[in-house]
Amino acid sequence: MDKKRVLVIDDSAFMRKVISDIINDDSSLEVIGTARNGEDGLKKVEKLNPDVVTLDIEMPIMDGLTALKRIMDDYPTPVIMLSSLTYEGAESTITALQYGAIDFINKTSGSISLDLAQKSVEICEKAKDAAHAKLHRSMALLPEATPNELTINRNQPSKKFQHEQTLVVVGVSTGGPKALQELLSRIPESFSCPILIVQHMPAKFTQSLAERLDRLSEISVKEVQHGELLKKGHAYIAPGDNHFEVKSIGRSLAAIIEQTPAVNGHRPSVNKLFKSVAGVPHMNKVAVVLTGMGSDGTEGAKYLKEQDSSTYLIAESKETAVIYGMPKSIVEQANPNLIKPINEMADAIVEIVKQ
């Protein structure tokens, strides 16, 4: 089996060694080089052509964000960021993900994390996942829909919504921040439905994600709070490390946020949100599954369709999903009504919810 080749970029010699030792201990990975700052890293990316890069955010000479932009512009390569858990670190991490980084690892104890070895499994798994990611230099280069694969599933009936109000629920994981930016920034201010989102992400990062998406979108985007009444034309993101469910209160919906056990390793869980929505009466449901590893959302989507046959299910296409895991599972197991590239998803949703 060919090993995936990893380049480690970090200004700390200690961290370069720790990360390299973790990666080299995995039989399917190997470190082919290290670099001490972004400028050195760019030269190594060009010279070594790695499958994956791990990139520290805080470095001298050329910082990680600057280096990331250059890598994405000149040598598109899957990148995993290493960041601190501070608010500033979370802000920089979200920026990096929207610049095109595939994923990130928390440095749990600052820029020199003596306990990083505790994250060895996570580092290796994310490196292997990232090696299979699909990159695009810009959204302008994303493919247009083709008649055969990216249109309405001909085995599905046309939309037959029964109610005046519609609820949109979205599940997304690896590659999600950039996909959510592409989706939400295209939703018009006049959009008449609440949008509920589960993005797999740790605590402390979803607030920064919501704030950044809010600045880039016509609709309001926020990290949802427990007990909050959900409004039309607003997008609500589950807080990291918390499940997001909904409860009917009269003709209104309220958010239920809680730290009950993880579902199949996920908290928040797309399945949990989707199943919760299935119990909401007198509302049409549009369920959307975007890029991500694994199959979270498939069980919930199937349950939604069983409980409400008019549920409209959409999956992101293979052509644009950074990681074609969650949407692939939907396509293969849940018989979606529609398959769309991310750059056409917003227009499709707006058209579907029109009454």
C-alpha positions as CSV (number, residue, x, y, z in Angstrom):
1,M,0.0,0.0,0.0
2,D,1.3,3.4,-1.0
3,K,1.8,5.7,2.0
4,K,0.3,9.2,2.1
5,R,3.1,11.7,2.1
6,V,2.9,14.5,4.7
7,L,4.8,17.8,5.0
8,V,4.9,19.3,8.5
9,I,5.2,23.1,8.8
10,D,5.7,24.5,12.3
11,D,8.1,27.1,13.8
12,S,8.9,24.9,16.8
13,A,11.5,22.2,16.3
14,F,9.9,20.3,19.2
15,M,6.5,20.4,17.6
16,R,7.9,19.3,14.2
17,K,9.4,16.3,15.9
18,V,6.3,15.4,17.9
19,I,4.0,15.7,14.9
20,S,6.4,13.8,12.6
21,D,6.8,10.9,15.1
22,I,3.0,10.7,15.5
23,I,2.5,10.5,11.7
24,N,5.4,8.1,11.0
25,D,4.0,5.7,13.6
26,D,1.0,5.1,11.3
27,S,1.8,2.5,8.7
28,S,-0.2,4.3,6.0
29,L,1.5,7.7,6.4
30,E,5.0,9.1,6.2
31,V,6.6,12.5,6.7
32,I,8.5,13.5,3.7
33,G,9.8,16.8,5.0
34,T,9.4,19.6,7.6
35,A,9.5,23.4,7.4
36,R,10.1,26.0,10.0
37,N,7.8,28.8,8.7
38,G,5.4,29.6,5.9
39,E,8.0,30.8,3.5
40,D,10.1,27.7,3.9
41,G,6.9,25.6,3.7
42,L,5.9,27.0,0.3
43,K,9.3,26.0,-1.1
44,K,8.9,22.5,0.3
45,V,5.3,22.2,-1.0
46,E,6.5,23.0,-4.5
47,K,9.6,20.8,-4.3
48,L,8.1,17.7,-2.5
49,N,4.5,17.8,-3.8
50,P,3.0,16.2,-0.6
51,D,-0.4,14.6,-0.3
52,V,-1.1,16.5,2.9
53,V,0.3,19.4,4.8
54,T,0.0,20.1,8.5
55,L,0.3,23.9,9.0
56,D,0.7,25.9,12.2
57,I,-1.1,29.2,12.3
58,E,1.3,31.3,14.4
59,M,4.7,31.5,12.8
60,P,7.4,34.1,12.1
61,I,8.4,35.4,8.6
62,M,5.3,34.1,7.0
63,D,2.3,33.1,9.2
64,G,0.0,30.1,8.5
65,L,-2.9,32.0,7.0
66,T,-0.7,33.8,4.5
67,A,1.1,30.5,3.6
68,L,-2.3,28.8,3.3
69,K,-3.6,31.3,0.8
70,R,-0.4,30.9,-1.3
71,I,-0.6,27.1,-1.2
72,M,-4.3,27.2,-2.3
73,D,-3.5,29.7,-5.1
74,D,-0.3,28.1,-6.4
75,Y,-0.2,24.5,-5.3
76,P,-3.6,23.3,-4.2
77,T,-2.9,20.7,-1.5
78,P,-5.0,19.3,1.4
79,V,-4.0,21.3,4.5
80,I,-4.8,20.6,8.2
81,M,-4.3,23.5,10.5
82,L,-3.0,23.4,14.0
83,S,-4.5,26.1,16.2
84,S,-4.9,27.1,19.8
85,L,-8.2,27.1,21.7
86,T,-8.2,30.8,22.4
87,Y,-10.9,33.1,20.8
88,E,-8.3,34.5,18.5
89,G,-7.2,31.0,17.6
90,A,-10.7,30.0,16.8
91,E,-11.2,33.1,14.6
92,S,-8.0,32.3,12.7
93,T,-9.0,28.7,12.3
94,I,-12.4,29.5,10.8
95,T,-10.7,31.9,8.4
96,A,-8.3,29.1,7.4
97,L,-11.2,26.7,6.8
98,Q,-12.8,29.3,4.5
99,Y,-9.5,29.8,2.7
100,G,-9.6,26.1,1.9
101,A,-8.0,24.2,4.8
102,I,-9.6,20.8,5.1
103,D,-9.6,20.4,8.8
104,F,-7.9,21.5,12.0
105,I,-6.3,20.1,15.2
106,N,-6.5,21.9,18.5
107,K,-3.2,22.5,20.3
108,T,-4.7,21.9,23.7
109,S,-2.0,23.6,25.7
110,G,-0.7,26.5,23.6
111,S,1.7,26.8,20.7
112,I,4.0,24.3,22.4
113,S,1.7,21.4,23.3
114,L,3.5,18.9,25.4
115,D,0.4,16.7,25.4
116,L,-0.2,16.6,21.7
117,A,0.5,12.9,21.6
118,Q,-2.9,12.4,23.2
119,K,-4.3,13.5,19.8
120,S,-2.2,11.0,17.8
121,V,-5.2,9.0,16.5
122,E,-7.1,12.2,15.6
123,I,-4.0,13.6,13.8
124,C,-3.5,10.5,11.7
125,E,-7.2,10.0,10.9
126,K,-7.5,13.5,9.7
127,A,-4.4,13.3,7.7
128,K,-5.7,10.2,5.9
129,D,-9.1,11.8,5.3
130,A,-7.5,15.0,4.0
131,A,-5.4,13.0,1.5
132,H,-8.7,12.0,-0.3
133,A,-10.2,15.5,-0.2
134,K,-11.2,17.2,-3.5
135,L,-9.9,20.7,-3.9
136,H,-11.1,23.5,-6.2
137,R,-9.0,26.7,-6.8
138,S,-12.2,28.8,-6.7
139,M,-15.9,28.4,-6.8
140,A,-15.9,29.9,-10.3
141,L,-14.3,26.7,-11.4
142,L,-16.9,24.4,-9.9
143,P,-18.8,22.3,-12.4
144,E,-22.2,23.1,-13.6
145,A,-25.0,20.5,-13.2
146,T,-25.2,17.8,-15.8
147,P,-28.5,16.2,-16.9
148,N,-27.6,12.7,-15.9
149,E,-26.4,13.0,-12.3
150,L,-27.0,16.4,-10.8
151,T,-30.7,16.9,-11.4
152,I,-33.9,15.7,-9.9
153,N,-33.9,12.0,-9.1
154,R,-36.4,10.7,-11.6
155,N,-37.5,7.9,-9.3
156,Q,-38.9,10.5,-6.9
157,P,-42.2,12.3,-7.2
158,S,-42.3,16.0,-7.7
159,K,-42.6,18.3,-4.6
160,K,-46.0,18.0,-3.0
161,F,-45.8,20.2,0.1
162,Q,-48.9,20.3,2.2
163,H,-48.2,23.2,4.6
164,E,-47.7,27.0,4.5
165,Q,-44.5,26.9,6.5
166,T,-41.2,25.2,5.6
167,L,-38.2,24.2,7.7
168,V,-34.7,23.7,6.2
169,V,-32.2,21.4,8.1
170,V,-28.6,21.0,7.0
171,G,-26.0,18.5,8.1
172,V,-22.3,19.0,7.2
173,S,-18.9,18.0,8.5
174,T,-15.3,18.1,7.0
175,G,-15.1,20.9,4.5
176,G,-18.2,22.4,5.9
177,P,-17.3,26.0,6.7
178,K,-16.4,26.8,3.1
179,A,-19.5,24.9,1.9
180,L,-21.7,26.8,4.3
181,Q,-20.2,30.1,3.2
182,E,-21.1,29.2,-0.4
183,L,-24.6,28.1,0.6
184,L,-25.6,30.8,3.0
185,S,-24.1,33.8,1.2
186,R,-26.4,33.0,-1.7
187,I,-29.6,32.8,0.3
188,P,-31.6,36.1,-0.2
189,E,-32.6,38.3,2.7
190,S,-36.3,37.6,1.8
191,F,-35.9,33.9,2.4
192,S,-39.0,32.8,4.3
193,C,-37.8,29.8,6.4
194,P,-35.5,29.1,9.3
195,I,-32.4,27.1,8.5
196,L,-31.1,24.7,11.2
197,I,-27.5,23.5,10.9
198,V,-25.4,20.9,12.4
199,Q,-21.7,21.3,11.6
200,H,-19.4,18.8,13.2
201,M,-17.1,21.0,15.2
202,P,-15.7,21.3,18.8
203,A,-16.9,23.8,21.3
204,K,-15.5,27.4,21.0
205,F,-15.3,27.3,17.2
206,T,-19.0,27.4,16.2
207,Q,-19.5,30.9,17.5
208,S,-16.6,32.2,15.4
209,L,-18.0,30.3,12.4
210,A,-21.5,31.8,12.9
211,E,-20.1,35.3,13.3
212,R,-18.1,35.1,10.1
213,L,-21.0,33.6,8.1
214,D,-23.3,36.3,9.5
215,R,-20.9,39.0,8.1
216,L,-20.9,37.3,4.7
217,S,-24.7,36.6,4.4
218,E,-27.8,38.6,3.8
219,I,-29.8,36.5,6.3
220,S,-28.9,36.4,10.0
221,V,-26.6,33.6,11.0
222,K,-26.0,32.8,14.7
223,E,-24.9,30.1,17.1
224,V,-28.3,28.9,18.5
225,Q,-29.1,29.2,22.2
226,H,-31.1,26.9,24.4
227,G,-34.8,27.8,24.5
228,E,-34.5,30.3,21.6
229,L,-37.5,30.7,19.3
230,L,-36.5,30.1,15.7
231,K,-37.3,32.8,13.2
232,K,-37.9,32.9,9.5
233,G,-34.9,34.1,7.5
234,H,-32.4,33.2,10.1
235,A,-29.8,30.4,10.1
236,Y,-29.0,28.7,13.4
237,I,-25.8,26.7,14.0
238,A,-25.5,24.0,16.7
239,P,-23.0,25.0,19.4
240,G,-19.9,22.8,19.2
241,D,-20.1,19.7,21.5
242,N,-23.8,20.1,22.0
243,H,-26.8,18.4,20.4
244,F,-29.4,20.6,18.6
245,E,-33.0,19.5,18.6
246,V,-36.3,21.4,18.3
247,K,-39.6,21.5,20.2
248,S,-42.9,22.8,19.1
249,I,-44.4,25.5,21.3
250,G,-47.8,26.4,19.8
251,R,-47.1,27.4,16.3
252,S,-43.5,28.3,17.1
253,L,-40.3,26.3,17.3
254,A,-37.8,26.4,20.2
255,A,-34.2,25.2,20.2
256,I,-33.2,22.5,22.6
257,I,-29.5,22.4,23.3
258,E,-28.0,19.7,25.5
259,Q,-25.0,17.6,26.2
260,T,-26.6,14.2,26.1
261,P,-24.3,11.3,25.0
262,A,-22.7,11.4,21.5
263,V,-24.6,9.6,18.8
264,N,-22.3,7.3,16.8
265,G,-19.3,9.4,17.9
266,H,-20.9,12.8,17.0
267,R,-22.1,15.6,19.2
268,P,-23.7,17.5,17.7
269,S,-25.4,14.8,15.6
270,V,-27.1,15.4,12.3
271,N,-29.2,12.3,12.9
272,K,-30.4,13.7,16.2
273,L,-31.5,17.0,14.6
274,F,-33.2,15.3,11.6
275,K,-35.1,12.9,13.9
276,S,-36.2,15.8,16.1
277,V,-37.5,17.7,13.1
278,A,-39.5,14.7,12.0
279,G,-41.8,15.3,15.0
280,V,-42.6,18.9,14.1
281,P,-46.2,19.2,12.9
282,H,-47.7,21.5,10.3
283,M,-44.4,22.3,8.6
284,N,-42.8,21.1,5.3
285,K,-39.2,19.8,5.7
286,V,-36.3,20.2,3.4
287,A,-33.2,18.2,4.5
288,V,-29.8,18.9,3.0
289,V,-26.6,16.9,3.5
290,L,-23.3,18.4,2.5
291,T,-19.6,17.4,2.5
292,G,-18.2,15.2,5.3
293,M,-16.7,11.9,6.3
294,G,-18.9,9.0,7.4
295,S,-22.7,8.7,7.2
296,D,-24.1,11.0,9.9
297,G,-27.5,12.2,8.6
298,T,-28.5,9.1,6.7
299,E,-30.4,7.4,9.4
300,G,-32.1,10.7,10.3
301,A,-33.0,11.4,6.7
302,K,-34.6,8.0,6.2
303,Y,-36.6,8.5,9.4
304,L,-37.7,11.9,8.3
305,K,-39.0,10.5,5.0
306,E,-40.7,7.6,6.8
307,Q,-42.5,10.0,9.1
308,D,-43.3,12.6,6.4
309,S,-43.4,11.4,2.9
310,S,-43.4,15.0,1.5
311,T,-39.9,15.6,3.0
312,Y,-37.6,16.9,0.3
313,L,-34.1,15.5,0.6
314,I,-31.0,17.0,-1.1
315,A,-27.4,15.7,-1.3
316,E,-24.3,17.6,-2.4
317,S,-22.8,16.2,-5.6
318,K,-19.6,14.2,-5.7
319,E,-18.1,16.8,-8.1
320,T,-18.0,19.5,-5.4
321,A,-18.0,17.7,-2.0
322,V,-14.6,18.1,-0.4
323,I,-15.2,14.7,1.3
324,Y,-17.8,12.6,-0.5
325,G,-18.8,10.5,2.5
326,M,-22.0,11.9,4.1
327,P,-23.7,12.9,0.8
328,K,-22.6,9.6,-0.8
329,S,-24.3,7.7,2.0
330,I,-27.5,9.7,1.3
331,V,-27.4,9.0,-2.4
332,E,-26.8,5.3,-1.9
333,Q,-29.2,4.7,1.0
334,A,-31.8,7.4,1.3
335,N,-32.9,8.0,-2.3
336,P,-32.6,11.9,-2.4
337,N,-35.0,14.0,-4.5
338,L,-32.1,16.1,-5.7
339,I,-28.3,16.0,-6.1
340,K,-26.7,19.4,-6.6
341,P,-23.2,21.0,-6.6
342,I,-22.6,23.4,-3.8
343,N,-22.5,26.4,-6.1
344,E,-26.1,25.6,-7.2
345,M,-27.5,24.5,-3.9
346,A,-28.8,27.8,-2.6
347,D,-30.8,28.5,-5.8
348,A,-32.3,25.0,-5.7
349,I,-33.4,25.4,-2.1
350,V,-34.9,28.8,-2.7
351,E,-36.9,27.4,-5.6
352,I,-38.0,24.4,-3.7
353,V,-39.5,26.3,-0.8
354,K,-41.5,28.7,-2.9
355,Q,-45.2,28.2,-2.5
